[in-house]
């Protein structure tokens, strides 16, 4: 299944053609095309579908969606082992 998943823009490569950025999906980071949102800024949240950021999203909505997707097991289905590893790293850093 391919979800439209919210993520936080971590960095933007303005030299790339097409415009791309590194997006953090609750610990899993992936590159995404930002061509449809050329004025997006680092720190903003976007919805990404099949590697393309389609729309901005406010932080509260993004976090609520990520939490719901995680509860339903959809993030693990979408990101597989990378999601599991990110979740383990995050819980390990909280324990410290």
PDB file of N, CA, C and O in Angstrom, chain B, residues numbered from 101:
ATOM      1  N   UNK B 101       0.848  -1.174   0.000  1.00  0.00           N
ATOM      2  CA  UNK B 101       0.000   0.000   0.000  1.00  0.00           C
ATOM      3  C   UNK B 101       0.893   1.235   0.000  1.00  0.00           C
ATOM      4  O   UNK B 101       1.920   1.257   0.678  1.00  0.00           O
ATOM      5  N   UNK B 102       0.519   2.235  -0.735  1.00  0.00           N
ATOM      6  CA  UNK B 102       1.249   3.502  -0.742  1.00  0.00           C
ATOM      7  C   UNK B 102       0.390   4.560  -0.069  1.00  0.00           C
ATOM      8  O   UNK B 102      -0.680   4.920  -0.561  1.00  0.00           O
ATOM      9  N   UNK B 103       0.874   5.047   1.059  1.00  0.00           N
ATOM     10  CA  UNK B 103       0.163   6.070   1.804  1.00  0.00           C
ATOM     11  C   UNK B 103       0.675   7.450   1.452  1.00  0.00           C
ATOM     12  O   UNK B 103       1.804   7.599   0.984  1.00  0.00           O
ATOM     13  N   UNK B 104      -0.139   8.447   1.673  1.00  0.00           N
ATOM     14  CA  UNK B 104       0.320   9.827   1.677  1.00  0.00           C
ATOM     15  C   UNK B 104       0.660  10.100   3.143  1.00  0.00           C
ATOM     16  O   UNK B 104      -0.233  10.210   3.983  1.00  0.00           O
ATOM     17  N   UNK B 105       1.955  10.208   3.441  1.00  0.00           N
ATOM     18  CA  UNK B 105       2.427  10.258   4.816  1.00  0.00           C
ATOM     19  C   UNK B 105       2.953  11.647   5.151  1.00  0.00           C
ATOM     20  O   UNK B 105       3.709  12.224   4.369  1.00  0.00           O
ATOM     21  N   UNK B 106       2.561  12.197   6.310  1.00  0.00           N
ATOM     22  CA  UNK B 106       3.089  13.490   6.712  1.00  0.00           C
ATOM     23  C   UNK B 106       4.514  13.355   7.230  1.00  0.00           C
ATOM     24  O   UNK B 106       4.862  12.370   7.881  1.00  0.00           O
ATOM     25  N   UNK B 107       5.328  14.356   6.931  1.00  0.00           N
ATOM     26  CA  UNK B 107       6.700  14.383   7.419  1.00  0.00           C
ATOM     27  C   UNK B 107       7.190  15.804   7.548  1.00  0.00           C
ATOM     28  O   UNK B 107       6.610  16.736   6.989  1.00  0.00           O
ATOM     29  N   UNK B 108       8.276  15.956   8.300  1.00  0.00           N
ATOM     30  CA  UNK B 108       8.863  17.273   8.552  1.00  0.00           C
ATOM     31  C   UNK B 108      10.046  17.487   7.619  1.00  0.00           C
ATOM     32  O   UNK B 108      10.901  16.611   7.480  1.00  0.00           O
ATOM     33  N   UNK B 109      10.094  18.648   6.981  1.00  0.00           N
ATOM     34  CA  UNK B 109      11.199  18.984   6.091  1.00  0.00           C
ATOM     35  C   UNK B 109      12.432  19.271   6.947  1.00  0.00           C
ATOM     36  O   UNK B 109      12.432  20.191   7.765  1.00  0.00           O
ATOM     37  N   UNK B 110      13.480  18.473   6.749  1.00  0.00           N
ATOM     38  CA  UNK B 110      14.709  18.592   7.525  1.00  0.00           C
ATOM     39  C   UNK B 110      15.747  19.433   6.783  1.00  0.00           C
ATOM     40  O   UNK B 110      16.461  20.231   7.389  1.00  0.00           O
ATOM     41  N   UNK B 111      15.820  19.248   5.476  1.00  0.00           N
ATOM     42  CA  UNK B 111      16.746  20.041   4.668  1.00  0.00           C
ATOM     43  C   UNK B 111      16.209  20.113   3.249  1.00  0.00           C
ATOM     44  O   UNK B 111      15.391  19.292   2.834  1.00  0.00           O
ATOM     45  N   UNK B 112      16.686  21.119   2.507  1.00  0.00           N
ATOM     46  CA  UNK B 112      16.264  21.325   1.125  1.00  0.00           C
ATOM     47  C   UNK B 112      17.508  21.490   0.268  1.00  0.00           C
ATOM     48  O   UNK B 112      18.422  22.235   0.621  1.00  0.00           O
ATOM     49  N   UNK B 113      17.539  20.789  -0.861  1.00  0.00           N
ATOM     50  CA  UNK B 113      18.638  20.920  -1.805  1.00  0.00           C
ATOM     51  C   UNK B 113      18.171  21.805  -2.949  1.00  0.00           C
ATOM     52  O   UNK B 113      17.561  21.328  -3.906  1.00  0.00           O
ATOM     53  N   UNK B 114      18.463  23.101  -2.845  1.00  0.00           N
ATOM     54  CA  UNK B 114      18.018  24.070  -3.841  1.00  0.00           C
ATOM     55  C   UNK B 114      18.761  23.916  -5.164  1.00  0.00           C
ATOM     56  O   UNK B 114      18.327  24.459  -6.181  1.00  0.00           O
ATOM     57  N   UNK B 115      19.873  23.184  -5.165  1.00  0.00           N
ATOM     58  CA  UNK B 115      20.635  22.974  -6.405  1.00  0.00           C
ATOM     59  C   UNK B 115      20.105  21.799  -7.204  1.00  0.00           C
ATOM     60  O   UNK B 115      20.432  21.651  -8.381  1.00  0.00           O
ATOM     61  N   UNK B 116      19.294  20.964  -6.578  1.00  0.00           N
ATOM     62  CA  UNK B 116      18.788  19.770  -7.259  1.00  0.00           C
ATOM     63  C   UNK B 116      17.723  20.147  -8.297  1.00  0.00           C
ATOM     64  O   UNK B 116      16.970  21.105  -8.123  1.00  0.00           O
ATOM     65  N   UNK B 117      17.687  19.376  -9.362  1.00  0.00           N
ATOM     66  CA  UNK B 117      16.674  19.554 -10.390  1.00  0.00           C
ATOM     67  C   UNK B 117      16.089  18.187 -10.708  1.00  0.00           C
ATOM     68  O   UNK B 117      16.733  17.399 -11.400  1.00  0.00           O
ATOM     69  N   UNK B 118      14.905  17.884 -10.232  1.00  0.00           N
ATOM     70  CA  UNK B 118      13.950  18.764  -9.570  1.00  0.00           C
ATOM     71  C   UNK B 118      14.343  19.046  -8.117  1.00  0.00           C
ATOM     72  O   UNK B 118      15.167  18.344  -7.529  1.00  0.00           O
ATOM     73  N   UNK B 119      13.734  20.082  -7.560  1.00  0.00           N
ATOM     74  CA  UNK B 119      13.961  20.471  -6.165  1.00  0.00           C
ATOM     75  C   UNK B 119      13.625  19.301  -5.252  1.00  0.00           C
ATOM     76  O   UNK B 119      12.548  18.715  -5.359  1.00  0.00           O
ATOM     77  N   UNK B 120      14.547  18.960  -4.351  1.00  0.00           N
ATOM     78  CA  UNK B 120      14.315  17.860  -3.419  1.00  0.00           C
ATOM     79  C   UNK B 120      14.637  18.285  -2.004  1.00  0.00           C
ATOM     80  O   UNK B 120      15.269  19.316  -1.772  1.00  0.00           O
ATOM     81  N   UNK B 121      14.189  17.470  -1.061  1.00  0.00           N
ATOM     82  CA  UNK B 121      14.482  17.723   0.331  1.00  0.00           C
ATOM     83  C   UNK B 121      14.483  16.435   1.123  1.00  0.00           C
ATOM     84  O   UNK B 121      13.938  15.419   0.691  1.00  0.00           O
ATOM     85  N   UNK B 122      15.101  16.492   2.288  1.00  0.00           N
ATOM     86  CA  UNK B 122      15.116  15.359   3.201  1.00  0.00           C
ATOM     87  C   UNK B 122      13.935  15.526   4.149  1.00  0.00           C
ATOM     88  O   UNK B 122      13.798  16.554   4.812  1.00  0.00           O
ATOM     89  N   UNK B 123      13.084  14.502   4.207  1.00  0.00           N
ATOM     90  CA  UNK B 123      11.867  14.555   5.008  1.00  0.00           C
ATOM     91  C   UNK B 123      11.956  13.514   6.114  1.00  0.00           C
ATOM     92  O   UNK B 123      12.335  12.367   5.875  1.00  0.00           O
ATOM     93  N   UNK B 124      11.596  13.931   7.343  1.00  0.00           N
ATOM     94  CA  UNK B 124      11.609  13.039   8.500  1.00  0.00           C
ATOM     95  C   UNK B 124      10.184  12.572   8.780  1.00  0.00           C
ATOM     96  O   UNK B 124       9.295  13.371   9.077  1.00  0.00           O
ATOM     97  N   UNK B 125       9.991  11.255   8.679  1.00  0.00           N
ATOM     98  CA  UNK B 125       8.690  10.648   8.939  1.00  0.00           C
ATOM     99  C   UNK B 125       8.731   9.970  10.300  1.00  0.00           C
ATOM    100  O   UNK B 125       8.659   8.743  10.383  1.00  0.00           O
ATOM    101  N   UNK B 126       8.845  10.747  11.359  1.00  0.00           N
ATOM    102  CA  UNK B 126       8.857  10.183  12.701  1.00  0.00           C
ATOM    103  C   UNK B 126      10.064   9.308  12.976  1.00  0.00           C
ATOM    104  O   UNK B 126       9.958   8.309  13.687  1.00  0.00           O
ATOM    105  N   UNK B 127      11.205   9.672  12.421  1.00  0.00           N
ATOM    106  CA  UNK B 127      12.437   8.928  12.657  1.00  0.00           C
ATOM    107  C   UNK B 127      13.016   8.293  11.410  1.00  0.00           C
ATOM    108  O   UNK B 127      14.218   8.032  11.356  1.00  0.00           O
ATOM    109  N   UNK B 128      12.205   8.043  10.424  1.00  0.00           N
ATOM    110  CA  UNK B 128      12.687   7.534   9.140  1.00  0.00           C
ATOM    111  C   UNK B 128      12.830   8.732   8.221  1.00  0.00           C
ATOM    112  O   UNK B 128      11.882   9.494   8.029  1.00  0.00           O
ATOM    113  N   UNK B 129      14.031   8.900   7.646  1.00  0.00           N
ATOM    114  CA  UNK B 129      14.274  10.030   6.757  1.00  0.00           C
ATOM    115  C   UNK B 129      14.454   9.554   5.328  1.00  0.00           C
ATOM    116  O   UNK B 129      15.182   8.602   5.049  1.00  0.00           O
ATOM    117  N   UNK B 130      13.760  10.254   4.429  1.00  0.00           N
ATOM    118  CA  UNK B 130      13.827   9.910   3.005  1.00  0.00           C
ATOM    119  C   UNK B 130      13.822  11.187   2.179  1.00  0.00           C
ATOM    120  O   UNK B 130      13.298  12.217   2.603  1.00  0.00           O
ATOM    121  N   UNK B 131      14.415  11.103   0.991  1.00  0.00           N
ATOM    122  CA  UNK B 131      14.381  12.207   0.046  1.00  0.00           C
ATOM    123  C   UNK B 131      13.009  12.255  -0.617  1.00  0.00           C
ATOM    124  O   UNK B 131      12.396  11.217  -0.863  1.00  0.00           O
ATOM    125  N   UNK B 132      12.529  13.465  -0.906  1.00  0.00           N
ATOM    126  CA  UNK B 132      11.264  13.636  -1.612  1.00  0.00           C
ATOM    127  C   UNK B 132      11.378  14.823  -2.553  1.00  0.00           C
ATOM    128  O   UNK B 132      12.135  15.761  -2.302  1.00  0.00           O
ATOM    129  N   UNK B 133      10.634  14.771  -3.615  1.00  0.00           N
ATOM    130  CA  UNK B 133      10.561  15.869  -4.567  1.00  0.00           C
ATOM    131  C   UNK B 133       9.718  16.991  -3.958  1.00  0.00           C
ATOM    132  O   UNK B 133       8.636  16.744  -3.425  1.00  0.00           O
ATOM    133  N   UNK B 134      10.219  18.220  -4.041  1.00  0.00           N
ATOM    134  CA  UNK B 134       9.508  19.381  -3.501  1.00  0.00           C
ATOM    135  C   UNK B 134       9.039  20.338  -4.598  1.00  0.00           C
ATOM    136  O   UNK B 134       8.653  21.470  -4.304  1.00  0.00           O
ATOM    137  N   UNK B 135       9.067  19.902  -5.842  1.00  0.00           N
ATOM    138  CA  UNK B 135       8.728  20.774  -6.978  1.00  0.00           C
ATOM    139  C   UNK B 135       7.342  21.398  -6.861  1.00  0.00           C
ATOM    140  O   UNK B 135       7.151  22.539  -7.284  1.00  0.00           O
ATOM    141  N   UNK B 136       6.379  20.686  -6.304  1.00  0.00           N
ATOM    142  CA  UNK B 136       5.025  21.235  -6.189  1.00  0.00           C
ATOM    143  C   UNK B 136       4.896  22.251  -5.059  1.00  0.00           C
ATOM    144  O   UNK B 136       3.899  22.968  -4.974  1.00  0.00           O
ATOM    145  N   UNK B 137       5.907  22.310  -4.190  1.00  0.00           N
ATOM    146  CA  UNK B 137       5.906  23.252  -3.059  1.00  0.00           C
ATOM    147  C   UNK B 137       7.234  24.008  -3.037  1.00  0.00           C
ATOM    148  O   UNK B 137       7.982  23.880  -2.067  1.00  0.00           O
ATOM    149  N   UNK B 138       7.552  24.785  -4.063  1.00  0.00           N
ATOM    150  CA  UNK B 138       8.876  25.398  -4.176  1.00  0.00           C
ATOM    151  C   UNK B 138       9.214  26.397  -3.071  1.00  0.00           C
ATOM    152  O   UNK B 138      10.389  26.698  -2.858  1.00  0.00           O
ATOM    153  N   UNK B 139       8.215  26.912  -2.369  1.00  0.00           N
ATOM    154  CA  UNK B 139       8.488  27.870  -1.298  1.00  0.00           C
ATOM    155  C   UNK B 139       8.404  27.248   0.093  1.00  0.00           C
ATOM    156  O   UNK B 139       8.361  27.968   1.091  1.00  0.00           O
ATOM    157  N   UNK B 140       8.380  25.900   0.170  1.00  0.00           N
ATOM    158  CA  UNK B 140       8.354  25.226   1.466  1.00  0.00           C
ATOM    159  C   UNK B 140       9.653  25.519   2.215  1.00  0.00           C
ATOM    160  O   UNK B 140      10.696  25.726   1.595  1.00  0.00           O
ATOM    161  N   UNK B 141       9.590  25.537   3.531  1.00  0.00           N
ATOM    162  CA  UNK B 141      10.765  25.858   4.355  1.00  0.00           C
ATOM    163  C   UNK B 141      11.103  24.708   5.287  1.00  0.00           C
ATOM    164  O   UNK B 141      10.247  23.899   5.647  1.00  0.00           O
ATOM    165  N   UNK B 142      12.368  24.655   5.667  1.00  0.00           N
ATOM    166  CA  UNK B 142      12.817  23.675   6.656  1.00  0.00           C
ATOM    167  C   UNK B 142      12.001  23.886   7.932  1.00  0.00           C
ATOM    168  O   UNK B 142      11.805  25.015   8.381  1.00  0.00           O
ATOM    169  N   UNK B 143      11.534  22.778   8.501  1.00  0.00           N
ATOM    170  CA  UNK B 143      10.721  22.833   9.713  1.00  0.00           C
ATOM    171  C   UNK B 143       9.232  22.713   9.458  1.00  0.00           C
ATOM    172  O   UNK B 143       8.464  22.428  10.377  1.00  0.00           O
ATOM    173  N   UNK B 144       8.814  22.930   8.213  1.00  0.00           N
ATOM    174  CA  UNK B 144       7.401  22.782   7.889  1.00  0.00           C
ATOM    175  C   UNK B 144       7.076  21.307   7.652  1.00  0.00           C
ATOM    176  O   UNK B 144       7.961  20.495   7.384  1.00  0.00           O
ATOM    177  N   UNK B 145       5.797  20.983   7.757  1.00  0.00           N
ATOM    178  CA  UNK B 145       5.326  19.619   7.527  1.00  0.00           C
ATOM    179  C   UNK B 145       4.647  19.550   6.164  1.00  0.00           C
ATOM    180  O   UNK B 145       3.952  20.476   5.747  1.00  0.00           O
ATOM    181  N   UNK B 146       4.867  18.436   5.487  1.00  0.00           N
ATOM    182  CA  UNK B 146       4.282  18.210   4.170  1.00  0.00           C
ATOM    183  C   UNK B 146       3.698  16.801   4.122  1.00  0.00           C
ATOM    184  O   UNK B 146       4.075  15.929   4.905  1.00  0.00           O
ATOM    185  N   UNK B 147       2.788  16.601   3.203  1.00  0.00           N
ATOM    186  CA  UNK B 147       2.263  15.266   2.935  1.00  0.00           C
ATOM    187  C   UNK B 147       2.987  14.749   1.703  1.00  0.00           C
ATOM    188  O   UNK B 147       3.011  15.406   0.663  1.00  0.00           O
ATOM    189  N   UNK B 148       3.584  13.551   1.831  1.00  0.00           N
ATOM    190  CA  UNK B 148       4.359  12.968   0.737  1.00  0.00           C
ATOM    191  C   UNK B 148       3.669  11.696   0.257  1.00  0.00           C
ATOM    192  O   UNK B 148       3.306  10.826   1.048  1.00  0.00           O
ATOM    193  N   UNK B 149       3.499  11.612  -1.051  1.00  0.00           N
ATOM    194  CA  UNK B 149       2.926  10.412  -1.674  1.00  0.00           C
ATOM    195  C   UNK B 149       3.836  10.006  -2.826  1.00  0.00           C
ATOM    196  O   UNK B 149       4.161  10.826  -3.684  1.00  0.00           O
ATOM    197  N   UNK B 150       4.241   8.756  -2.845  1.00  0.00           N
ATOM    198  CA  UNK B 150       5.159   8.175  -3.835  1.00  0.00           C
ATOM    199  C   UNK B 150       6.354   9.079  -4.118  1.00  0.00           C
ATOM    200  O   UNK B 150       6.756   9.267  -5.266  1.00  0.00           O
ATOM    201  N   UNK B 151       6.917   9.638  -3.032  1.00  0.00           N
ATOM    202  CA  UNK B 151       8.145  10.413  -3.153  1.00  0.00           C
ATOM    203  C   UNK B 151       7.974  11.855  -3.558  1.00  0.00           C
ATOM    204  O   UNK B 151       8.960  12.531  -3.853  1.00  0.00           O
ATOM    205  N   UNK B 152       6.736  12.352  -3.582  1.00  0.00           N
ATOM    206  CA  UNK B 152       6.476  13.731  -3.975  1.00  0.00           C
ATOM    207  C   UNK B 152       5.684  14.431  -2.876  1.00  0.00           C
ATOM    208  O   UNK B 152       4.636  13.944  -2.451  1.00  0.00           O
ATOM    209  N   UNK B 153       6.191  15.582  -2.414  1.00  0.00           N
ATOM    210  CA  UNK B 153       5.466  16.385  -1.427  1.00  0.00           C
ATOM    211  C   UNK B 153       4.340  17.111  -2.157  1.00  0.00           C
ATOM    212  O   UNK B 153       4.577  17.864  -3.102  1.00  0.00           O
ATOM    213  N   UNK B 154       3.125  16.874  -1.707  1.00  0.00           N
ATOM    214  CA  UNK B 154       1.955  17.392  -2.414  1.00  0.00           C
ATOM    215  C   UNK B 154       1.310  18.603  -1.761  1.00  0.00           C
ATOM    216  O   UNK B 154       0.689  19.423  -2.438  1.00  0.00           O
ATOM    217  N   UNK B 155       1.458  18.716  -0.432  1.00  0.00           N
ATOM    218  CA  UNK B 155       0.758  19.781   0.277  1.00  0.00           C
ATOM    219  C   UNK B 155       1.385  19.993   1.638  1.00  0.00           C
ATOM    220  O   UNK B 155       1.965  19.077   2.221  1.00  0.00           O
ATOM    221  N   UNK B 156       1.260  21.229   2.145  1.00  0.00           N
ATOM    222  CA  UNK B 156       1.692  21.533   3.505  1.00  0.00           C
ATOM    223  C   UNK B 156       0.649  21.027   4.489  1.00  0.00           C
ATOM    224  O   UNK B 156      -0.516  20.818   4.148  1.00  0.00           O
ATOM    225  N   UNK B 157       1.109  20.837   5.725  1.00  0.00           N
ATOM    226  CA  UNK B 157       0.232  20.360   6.783  1.00  0.00           C
ATOM    227  C   UNK B 157       0.714  20.976   8.087  1.00  0.00           C
ATOM    228  O   UNK B 157       1.919  21.106   8.303  1.00  0.00           O
ATOM    229  N   UNK B 158      -0.212  21.357   8.956  1.00  0.00           N
ATOM    230  CA  UNK B 158       0.215  21.912  10.241  1.00  0.00           C
ATOM    231  C   UNK B 158       0.768  20.796  11.122  1.00  0.00           C
ATOM    232  O   UNK B 158       0.433  19.624  10.946  1.00  0.00           O
ATOM    233  N   UNK B 159       1.620  21.176  12.071  1.00  0.00           N
ATOM    234  CA  UNK B 159       2.325  20.199  12.906  1.00  0.00           C
ATOM    235  C   UNK B 159       1.383  19.313  13.706  1.00  0.00           C
ATOM    236  O   UNK B 159       1.612  18.107  13.799  1.00  0.00           O
ATOM    237  N   UNK B 160       0.337  19.875  14.282  1.00  0.00           N
ATOM    238  CA  UNK B 160      -0.591  19.072  15.093  1.00  0.00           C
ATOM    239  C   UNK B 160      -1.258  17.987  14.254  1.00  0.00           C
ATOM    240  O   UNK B 160      -1.375  16.842  14.691  1.00  0.00           O
ATOM    241  N   UNK B 161      -1.691  18.344  13.063  1.00  0.00           N
ATOM    242  CA  UNK B 161      -2.321  17.352  12.170  1.00  0.00           C
ATOM    243  C   UNK B 161      -1.321  16.292  11.740  1.00  0.00           C
ATOM    244  O   UNK B 161      -1.653  15.109  11.671  1.00  0.00           O
ATOM    245  N   UNK B 162      -0.098  16.717  11.452  1.00  0.00           N
ATOM    246  CA  UNK B 162       0.936  15.762  11.034  1.00  0.00           C
ATOM    247  C   UNK B 162       1.225  14.763  12.147  1.00  0.00           C
ATOM    248  O   UNK B 162       1.288  13.558  11.903  1.00  0.00           O
ATOM    249  N   UNK B 163       1.402  15.257  13.362  1.00  0.00           N
ATOM    250  CA  UNK B 163       1.698  14.364  14.486  1.00  0.00           C
ATOM    251  C   UNK B 163       0.531  13.417  14.769  1.00  0.00           C
ATOM    252  O   UNK B 163       0.745  12.238  15.051  1.00  0.00           O
ATOM    253  N   UNK B 164      -0.695  13.924  14.697  1.00  0.00           N
ATOM    254  CA  UNK B 164      -1.874  13.084  14.934  1.00  0.00           C
ATOM    255  C   UNK B 164      -1.966  11.985  13.873  1.00  0.00           C
ATOM    256  O   UNK B 164      -2.271  10.834  14.189  1.00  0.00           O
ATOM    257  N   UNK B 165      -1.706  12.340  12.629  1.00  0.00           N
ATOM    258  CA  UNK B 165      -1.745  11.340  11.545  1.00  0.00           C
ATOM    259  C   UNK B 165      -0.664  10.295  11.729  1.00  0.00           C
ATOM    260  O   UNK B 165      -0.932   9.102  11.589  1.00  0.00           O
ATOM    261  N   UNK B 166       0.563  10.721  12.044  1.00  0.00           N
ATOM    262  CA  UNK B 166       1.656   9.770  12.243  1.00  0.00           C
ATOM    263  C   UNK B 166       1.346   8.817  13.396  1.00  0.00           C
ATOM    264  O   UNK B 166       1.618   7.620  13.308  1.00  0.00           O
ATOM    265  N   UNK B 167       0.776   9.353  14.480  1.00  0.00           N
ATOM    266  CA  UNK B 167       0.426   8.511  15.635  1.00  0.00           C
ATOM    267  C   UNK B 167      -0.632   7.479  15.252  1.00  0.00           C
ATOM    268  O   UNK B 167      -0.526   6.308  15.614  1.00  0.00           O
ATOM    269  N   UNK B 168      -1.650   7.920  14.519  1.00  0.00           N
ATOM    270  CA  UNK B 168      -2.703   7.004  14.095  1.00  0.00           C
ATOM    271  C   UNK B 168      -2.150   5.944  13.135  1.00  0.00           C
ATOM    272  O   UNK B 168      -2.456   4.760  13.277  1.00  0.00           O
ATOM    273  N   UNK B 169      -1.342   6.362  12.167  1.00  0.00           N
ATOM    274  CA  UNK B 169      -0.734   5.412  11.231  1.00  0.00           C
ATOM    275  C   UNK B 169       0.109   4.388  11.974  1.00  0.00           C
ATOM    276  O   UNK B 169       0.102   3.205  11.632  1.00  0.00           O
ATOM    277  N   UNK B 170       0.839   4.844  12.998  1.00  0.00           N
ATOM    278  CA  UNK B 170       1.671   3.926  13.775  1.00  0.00           C
ATOM    279  C   UNK B 170       0.801   2.918  14.526  1.00  0.00           C
ATOM    280  O   UNK B 170       1.099   1.724  14.530  1.00  0.00           O
ATOM    281  N   UNK B 171      -0.274   3.393  15.162  1.00  0.00           N
ATOM    282  CA  UNK B 171      -1.171   2.500  15.897  1.00  0.00           C
ATOM    283  C   UNK B 171      -1.787   1.445  14.988  1.00  0.00           C
ATOM    284  O   UNK B 171      -1.989   0.305  15.406  1.00  0.00           O
ATOM    285  N   UNK B 172      -2.080   1.815  13.767  1.00  0.00           N
ATOM    286  CA  UNK B 172      -2.687   0.895  12.812  1.00  0.00           C
ATOM    287  C   UNK B 172      -1.665  -0.008  12.124  1.00  0.00           C
ATOM    288  O   UNK B 172      -2.029  -0.911  11.371  1.00  0.00           O
ATOM    289  N   UNK B 173      -0.379   0.245  12.390  1.00  0.00           N
ATOM    290  CA  UNK B 173       0.664  -0.559  11.770  1.00  0.00           C
ATOM    291  C   UNK B 173       0.968  -0.181  10.336  1.00  0.00           C
ATOM    292  O   UNK B 173       1.683  -0.900   9.638  1.00  0.00           O
ATOM    293  N   UNK B 174       0.431   0.943   9.894  1.00  0.00           N
ATOM    294  CA  UNK B 174       0.606   1.343   8.501  1.00  0.00           C
ATOM    295  C   UNK B 174       2.009   1.878   8.212  1.00  0.00           C
ATOM    296  O   UNK B 174       2.504   1.733   7.094  1.00  0.00           O
ATOM    297  N   UNK B 175       2.654   2.495   9.204  1.00  0.00           N
ATOM    298  CA  UNK B 175       4.000   3.004   8.965  1.00  0.00           C
ATOM    299  C   UNK B 175       5.000   1.874   8.812  1.00  0.00           C
ATOM    300  O   UNK B 175       5.905   1.943   7.980  1.00  0.00           O
ATOM    301  N   UNK B 176       4.838   0.838   9.612  1.00  0.00           N
ATOM    302  CA  UNK B 176       5.724  -0.311   9.472  1.00  0.00           C
ATOM    303  C   UNK B 176       5.508  -0.974   8.117  1.00  0.00           C
ATOM    304  O   UNK B 176       6.457  -1.430   7.479  1.00  0.00           O
ATOM    305  N   UNK B 177       4.250  -1.022   7.685  1.00  0.00           N
ATOM    306  CA  UNK B 177       3.946  -1.587   6.364  1.00  0.00           C
ATOM    307  C   UNK B 177       4.576  -0.739   5.256  1.00  0.00           C
ATOM    308  O   UNK B 177       5.104  -1.272   4.280  1.00  0.00           O
ATOM    309  N   UNK B 178       4.516   0.581   5.417  1.00  0.00           N
ATOM    310  CA  UNK B 178       5.036   1.499   4.402  1.00  0.00           C
ATOM    311  C   UNK B 178       6.561   1.547   4.391  1.00  0.00           C
ATOM    312  O   UNK B 178       7.178   1.491   3.327  1.00  0.00           O
ATOM    313  N   UNK B 179       7.176   1.652   5.588  1.00  0.00           N
ATOM    314  CA  UNK B 179       8.616   1.835   5.689  1.00  0.00           C
ATOM    315  C   UNK B 179       9.370   0.581   6.091  1.00  0.00           C
ATOM    316  O   UNK B 179      10.597   0.543   6.006  1.00  0.00           O
ATOM    317  N   UNK B 180       8.653  -0.446   6.529  1.00  0.00           N
ATOM    318  CA  UNK B 180       9.274  -1.718   6.871  1.00  0.00           C
ATOM    319  C   UNK B 180      10.297  -1.607   7.980  1.00  0.00           C
ATOM    320  O   UNK B 180      10.072  -0.940   8.990  1.00  0.00           O
ATOM    321  N   UNK B 181      11.413  -2.263   7.782  1.00  0.00           N
ATOM    322  CA  UNK B 181      12.447  -2.361   8.804  1.00  0.00           C
ATOM    323  C   UNK B 181      13.005  -0.998   9.203  1.00  0.00           C
ATOM    324  O   UNK B 181      13.395  -0.811  10.356  1.00  0.00           O
ATOM    325  N   UNK B 182      13.051  -0.052   8.283  1.00  0.00           N
ATOM    326  CA  UNK B 182      13.569   1.287   8.611  1.00  0.00           C
ATOM    327  C   UNK B 182      12.725   1.944   9.695  1.00  0.00           C
ATOM    328  O   UNK B 182      13.265   2.618  10.573  1.00  0.00           O
ATOM    329  N   UNK B 183      11.406   1.758   9.647  1.00  0.00           N
ATOM    330  CA  UNK B 183      10.524   2.331  10.671  1.00  0.00           C
ATOM    331  C   UNK B 183      10.785   1.673  12.025  1.00  0.00           C
ATOM    332  O   UNK B 183      10.867   2.355  13.046  1.00  0.00           O
ATOM    333  N   UNK B 184      10.912   0.357  12.028  1.00  0.00           N
ATOM    334  CA  UNK B 184      11.168  -0.376  13.266  1.00  0.00           C
ATOM    335  C   UNK B 184      12.478   0.090  13.898  1.00  0.00           C
ATOM    336  O   UNK B 184      12.532   0.325  15.105  1.00  0.00           O
ATOM    337  N   UNK B 185      13.518   0.222  13.104  1.00  0.00           N
ATOM    338  CA  UNK B 185      14.821   0.655  13.616  1.00  0.00           C
ATOM    339  C   UNK B 185      14.749   2.078  14.168  1.00  0.00           C
ATOM    340  O   UNK B 185      15.320   2.357  15.223  1.00  0.00           O
ATOM    341  N   UNK B 186      14.063   2.972  13.477  1.00  0.00           N
ATOM    342  CA  UNK B 186      13.926   4.351  13.950  1.00  0.00           C
ATOM    343  C   UNK B 186      13.156   4.400  15.264  1.00  0.00           C
ATOM    344  O   UNK B 186      13.513   5.158  16.167  1.00  0.00           O
ATOM    345  N   UNK B 187      12.108   3.600  15.374  1.00  0.00           N
ATOM    346  CA  UNK B 187      11.323   3.564  16.607  1.00  0.00           C
ATOM    347  C   UNK B 187      12.157   3.046  17.767  1.00  0.00           C
ATOM    348  O   UNK B 187      12.051   3.559  18.881  1.00  0.00           O
ATOM    349  N   UNK B 188      12.987   2.033  17.523  1.00  0.00           N
ATOM    350  CA  UNK B 188      13.860   1.498  18.567  1.00  0.00           C
ATOM    351  C   UNK B 188      14.892   2.534  19.006  1.00  0.00           C
ATOM    352  O   UNK B 188      15.155   2.675  20.200  1.00  0.00           O
ATOM    353  N   UNK B 189      15.474   3.256  18.060  1.00  0.00           N
ATOM    354  CA  UNK B 189      16.461   4.287  18.387  1.00  0.00           C
ATOM    355  C   UNK B 189      15.823   5.402  19.202  1.00  0.00           C
ATOM    356  O   UNK B 189      16.412   5.888  20.167  1.00  0.00           O
ATOM    357  N   UNK B 190      14.603   5.812  18.807  1.00  0.00           N
ATOM    358  CA  UNK B 190      13.917   6.875  19.513  1.00  0.00           C
ATOM    359  C   UNK B 190      13.578   6.480  20.943  1.00  0.00           C
ATOM    360  O   UNK B 190      13.767   7.269  21.868  1.00  0.00           O
ATOM    361  N   UNK B 191      13.073   5.250  21.131  1.00  0.00           N
ATOM    362  CA  UNK B 191      12.734   4.816  22.486  1.00  0.00           C
ATOM    363  C   UNK B 191      13.994   4.629  23.330  1.00  0.00           C
ATOM    364  O   UNK B 191      13.959   4.831  24.544  1.00  0.00           O
ATOM    365  N   UNK B 192      15.101   4.248  22.704  1.00  0.00           N
ATOM    366  CA  UNK B 192      16.370   4.117  23.420  1.00  0.00           C
ATOM    367  C   UNK B 192      16.912   5.454  23.877  1.00  0.00           C
ATOM    368  O   UNK B 192      17.495   5.547  24.957  1.00  0.00           O
ATOM    369  N   UNK B 193      16.728   6.509  23.064  1.00  0.00           N
ATOM    370  CA  UNK B 193      17.214   7.836  23.452  1.00  0.00           C
ATOM    371  C   UNK B 193      16.345   8.450  24.530  1.00  0.00           C
ATOM    372  O   UNK B 193      16.827   9.262  25.321  1.00  0.00           O
ATOM    373  N   UNK B 194      15.056   8.075  24.578  1.00  0.00           N
ATOM    374  CA  UNK B 194      14.163   8.582  25.634  1.00  0.00           C
ATOM    375  C   UNK B 194      14.497   7.944  26.971  1.00  0.00           C
ATOM    376  O   UNK B 194      14.312   8.563  28.019  1.00  0.00           O
ATOM    377  N   UNK B 195      14.988   6.712  26.945  1.00  0.00           N
ATOM    378  CA  UNK B 195      15.305   6.008  28.183  1.00  0.00           C
ATOM    379  C   UNK B 195      16.559   6.570  28.849  1.00  0.00           C
ATOM    380  O   UNK B 195      16.780   6.368  30.043  1.00  0.00           O
ATOM    381  N   UNK B 196      17.372   7.271  28.072  1.00  0.00           N
ATOM    382  CA  UNK B 196      18.632   7.792  28.629  1.00  0.00           C
ATOM    383  C   UNK B 196      18.463   9.050  29.390  1.00  0.00           C
ATOM    384  O   UNK B 196      19.438   9.593  29.910  1.00  0.00           O
TER     385      UNK B 196
END
